[in-house]
Structure formats: C-alpha cells, structure tokens
Amino acid sequence: MLSLRSRLFAPILLFIGKSTLVASLSCRNLPGDLNFPSSAAWDAFNVSIGGQLLAVVPTAMFCHELPLGQCNTAMWASAEFRAGIPGSMDNANWEQDYLSNPPSLCLQNSTTCGQGNVPVFAVNATDVSHIQLGVQFASEHNLRVAVKASGHDYLGRSTAKGSLLLWTHHLQNISFTDSFTVDGKNLGSAMTVGSGVPANTLYEATKQMGKIYVGPNTATAVPAGGYVQGTGHSAFSTALGLGADNALEFEIVVANGTLLKANEVENSDLFFALRGGGSGSWGVVTSATFCTFPTFPAVNHVIEYLATTNASTRALAEIHARHVFDWTPFNAGQYFYLFVGGAAGNSLFVSTFFPNSTEDQANAAMKPFIDDVAAANLSVSVIELNVTSGLPNDLLFMADVQVGANDILGSRLIPMDAYKTNVEGIGQGYEELLELGVGGSVPPPFDYMRAVTRLCSYRILGHNLLGGKVVENANIGNAVNPKWRTAQTHLIATASWPDSFTPAQVEAVKEQMTNQFVPILAKMTNETDSGAYSNEADVREPDFQTTFFGSVYPKLKSIKEKYDPNGLFIVQAGVGSEDWDTAGNCRVN
C-alpha cells in the first residue's frame, strides 16, 4: 500500500487552485478550501488511529506505481485485485470526474492522471475504533465522507471526490451460532460477519459448517454492506427470502461516532432502515448477523440460445416470459441474460438453480420452455446445455469476476401481473432496447462462459428470483420497497463506453440510459409507479424516492433525520440526497 509519508499530501495538490473560498456551513470542506484540515491536523489524526490513514489514488495511478508487469490486463479486470485498492471501483467510470473543467480522469493506459472522483484519504479500518474516530474527524472538520468495502457498487456511491474514505475491507470477522438471541428470544442458527467479508469467503465458510446463507451470485460483493442495505437478491430468494429479510442484527457507527446495536428491540427504527432502506445512507456498518440454514442438494440447469435477428430474439423473450411462473413451485431462482453478439446474433443465457432437486427434476421443470422454443421454429439454435449438481455453496461460489470497464445500469422490477397480461409488451420492450443499441459502444468478446463472470458482457439482464418466500415475507417489517413483493423479475439494461469517449459522449450515453432505456423498462411493467432495485439501477432516476423506496420513503426520511441530522452520509439517489447537490457537497434545501 502507498506510503503515507511519501503520498499523504500529493492528492491535495491536484485540487489547489480549484477552490480557495472558505466553505460555508452548508457546504463540505474540500481540498483547496481554506477550512480543509491542515497537514498537522491530518498527522495528528493519523496518530490517533494508529497510523491507519492512507493516501488514496485511482486504480490506474496505483498500477503505475507498481513494478512493471504487476498490474497487467487480467489484474485490471479482477474484482479481487481491485477490492484490495482503497480508491478502486469495480466499474472504472465511477473513478472519473467527467464534469470538472478540465475533466479529471485516470484511465487504464493513461500517461497522466487526475484524482478524479476518488477520495484523497482513507481510514484503513482494522478496528471499530478507527471508524469511530474517522467519523468524528469528518464531523469536526465538515468533510465529505465515502464508505466502501469492496467497490462492488453500480451506482458509484462508495466513492466521492475530495472525501475521506471509511474503508471497511479488513473487517473480516466470521462467527457462527446455533442459537442467536435478541432480548432473550432465540432466532435460531446465524452467522455474524464483518462488513469487509465478501460473498465468496462466506460461501466457503458456511459450507464448512454445513450451512448456507442468502447471498449474491458474485465474488466480492459484501453481504454485510451495501448488499443487505439495498435489499439483496439471491439465486435462492424464492426459497429463502431476500438478503434484507434474513438480517437479524447490525452493529453500526452512526454520524455522531457512536457504535450502536440495531435489531428488532434496540434501535428498531434504524434496524428497519438498514434492511432495504438504501446503501450508504445510515452510517458505517461494522458487522451484521444473518440467518443461516442447513445446506441442501441443488442443481444448476444452464441452456443458452443463439437468435440470429432482433425479431427472433423478441419471440424468444416472449416464450420465456410465458414460462416465468413454471419454476416458482420448485422455489427455483433463475438468471436470464441477453448478450448482443453483433453479426453472430443475440445470445440468451438461462441459468436456473433448483434447491432440493435432482437433475431429472430440473430437466423436467425446464422441458416445457425448451419444447416451446423448439416448436416455435424460430431462427434459434442451442449453443450450450449443461446440468450440474452440488451444494448451493459450491454452485454460487466464484473465486473472482471480471470488472474494470465503464458501465452503467438502469432497471425495473417487472410485476407478476405484467407477465399475465403484458407478455407482448415485454417482448416489444426487448426489441426496442435492441434497436436502440442497448449495451453501449463496447461490444465485449463473444464468449459463452457463464454470464455472471462479467456483467458487462450481457446487455439485458433478467433475474427471475422472486415470488415464493419473497412474497410470504411481505409483512416482515423492513424497508424493502413493497414492489419487490409483487414482482416476478428484476430486469436490467446496461450501457458502456470506451476510454476514448469524450465527456460529451459519455454524457450522451448516460442521457440515453435515463431518457430512453429506463422508460422502455418502465413501460414493460404496465405500471405508472414502477419500482427498481436501488443497488442495480440508474443513479439519475428522476423520482428515486418512489422508484427505489416506494411508500416507505417518508418513514426512511424521518429515520435519516434522527440518526444523521447533518447529512454526513449522503449518497446520490439515497435517502435525504434531495436536500443536497448531486455531488453531495452543498445543501440545496
């Protein structure tokens, strides 16, 4: 990691001359402001946290400082590698500041680098006290803060220009119990994990205990962090519920620096908010406790089709839409991803996870869909068919995922009713997105590896993971948007661009996502007040309060005002962010 003595104030120099005004009480103090902490203040703070203060730089600058060959293309694209760099984000675009004049960029093959949208310092927390002191220092000096564990954040909320980063990556504790109690009430088998522990580590750890938990289908997403705060879907949500439904307790440092316990008895309003009320808005979670379940046999059925035209792709999507309810009785979860393959056509990848099932049962459950595709006589061919048995821990485990590209997302929760009454509209939405060039300007290599190994390889991503236990948990009493309880799928459109794009071209891509792609997804819902998953969505949603949080938003806003009255934890499209500018630096209300 970078030497504090050699790097501590280098990032600040990048800001000198950008701002020389004394920050008002309504704005955060940023590098270059007269009220930004002095070098002596930073030195004293570093001593107070045992030398855990780091200078932070973008990924490309970090790579430039490594010996030649130690940051090759494979490492650049590795989520595991990036998770160990405090300033790194999985999607490289969130590290860039396209809007400053001149733009402040640090790209993969740059010869010069700006600080971009990356914090200048980080508290490398290895103890809860480091977080508490960091929060107190930020409050005392009116600093912008960012909270990050791994950088697996598709809305760019865990980075902020000129901020102090509270980095929880090294909070790696894991413990298990068969009898987790709250106020004398036994809540059963559970695990308590630090807010730096990634999903892949937990799949291995739970396997060793004969357990499984509700977690994501990726490597480095952190269940105790933004995953559960945002809601958290899983391949086994239909059987076991959402991540937020399975959280039993949190320990969290709130804006006044206090470490609180939040559960159904203590600070129960904060507990409500932390289970689905939005990532990054409530404080710094240091640990979380989740339900665990006895692990079970499972089957992963994978089939991939190649459709040669957009019209045949639409027809294929409509056939799939007519079958989405087929797998709910099996408590199966399914990912259905569409890759836009250019001259080769479009590839629909369908990966279905069946709990407590045999391969014969999985094949039988998939047969009606497969038979209908064959009977439709479309310009469609099967390019992969694979059935694998194992424990869910193994089926969901990934050592790494490929990241590092410039990607943004837009999404909607597609209701059950839409699949009953609007199948043609869903198919039409697919075709409209394809005709508009969904996915953006960087066609990735045409590769039939698992879709989940690289999100940006697939341009329309579907998640048929709802119904079942997700519906049964409607009255569980958490902040999950009620739209989750009536939805059947979660559908995403993606957009990407090459590093060669100008800021104006990048802005055009973002505008197309907000003004063209997302409205098509919204139309597919057949609702006027459609919902979206706040962790996998367009950060520019114009009415994010309704779209991300629905009817629970007023309650969330009051909880926010109670625990964070000065808005220390502000993230774009997060609770209370409408009171601040888009950078989260100055109050507007």
PyMOL commands that set and color helices and strands:
alter all, ss='L'
color gray80, all
select helices_A, chain A and resi 4-7+10-13+39-48+59-64+73-76+79-83+92-95+128-140+199-208+223-230+237-240+244-246+268-274+310-322+328-330+342-344+359-375+392-396+416-421+423-435+451-453+455-457+469-475+483-486+503-525+544-563+577-579
alter helices_A, ss='H'
color red, helices_A
select strands_A, chain A and resi 53-55+121-124+145-148+164-167+174-177+181-182+185-186+190-194+211-212+247-253+259-262+284-291+293-294+298-307+333-340+346-355+380-390+407-415+439-440+460-464+487-496
alter strands_A, ss='S'
color yellow, strands_A
deselect
rebuild
show_as cartoon
